[in-house]
C-alpha cells in the first residue's frame, strides 16, 4: 500500500536542499575569511593630537637633539615666537 521508495520530487527536493546548504556554507566561509583578513578601520578623527612640547621632549629622550637645543626650542615654544 505505501511505497518506501523516494519519488522524483523527493530527489529534486533533496538535491535542492543539499545545494542550498552547501552554497550557504561556502558563502559563509568566504565572508568570514574576508572579514577576518581586513584590518579594522581607524577610529574617526585620526591619531590624538600631541603638543609641540611633548614632541620636543620625545625627540630629546630619543637623543635626536641635545640638551642645549632642547632648552632653546622649549623657550621659543613657551615664548610664542619664532627664531
C-alpha positions in Angstrom: 0.0 0.0 0.0 2.7 2.5 0.9 5.8 2.7 -1.2 9.1 3.3 0.7 10.9 4.5 -2.5 11.5 8.2 -2.8 10.0 9.5 -6.0 11.2 12.1 -8.4 10.1 15.1 -6.4 11.8 13.7 -3.3 15.1 13.5 -5.1 14.6 17.0 -6.5 13.9 18.5 -3.1 16.8 16.6 -1.5 19.2 17.9 -4.2 17.9 21.4 -3.9 18.2 21.3 -0.1 21.8 20.0 -0.2 22.8 22.5 -2.8 21.3 25.3 -0.7 23.1 24.1 2.5 26.5 23.8 0.7 26.1 27.1 -1.0 25.3 28.9 2.3 28.2 27.2 4.0 30.7 28.2 1.3 29.4 31.8 1.2 29.6 31.9 5.0 33.2 30.7 5.0 34.2 33.2 2.3 32.6 36.1 4.2 34.3 35.0 7.4 37.7 34.9 5.7 37.1 38.4 4.1 36.0 39.8 7.4 39.0 38.4 9.3 41.6 39.4 6.7 40.6 43.1 6.6 42.1 45.3 9.3 39.7 47.2 11.5 39.2 50.8 10.5 40.9 53.5 12.5 38.6 55.5 14.8 37.4 58.7 13.3 39.5 61.8 13.9 42.9 60.3 13.4 45.6 59.9 16.0 45.4 62.0 19.1 47.0 65.5 18.8 50.2 65.9 20.7 51.5 69.2 21.9 54.7 70.6 20.4 56.4 70.4 23.8 55.6 66.7 24.0 57.1 66.1 20.6 60.2 68.1 21.5 60.5 66.1 24.8 60.3 62.8 22.8 63.0 63.9 20.4 65.2 64.8 23.3 64.5 61.5 25.0 65.4 59.6 21.8 68.7 61.5 21.6 67.8 63.3 18.3 68.6 66.7 19.9 71.0 67.7 22.7 70.1 69.5 25.9 71.0 72.9 24.7 68.9 72.6 21.5 66.1 71.2 23.6 66.2 74.2 26.1 66.4 76.7 23.2 63.5 75.3 21.4 61.5 74.9 24.5 62.0 78.6 25.5 61.0 79.6 21.9 57.8 77.5 22.2 56.9 78.9 25.6 57.6 82.5 24.4 55.4 82.0 21.4 57.9 83.5 19.0 59.8 82.1 16.0 63.6 82.4 15.6 
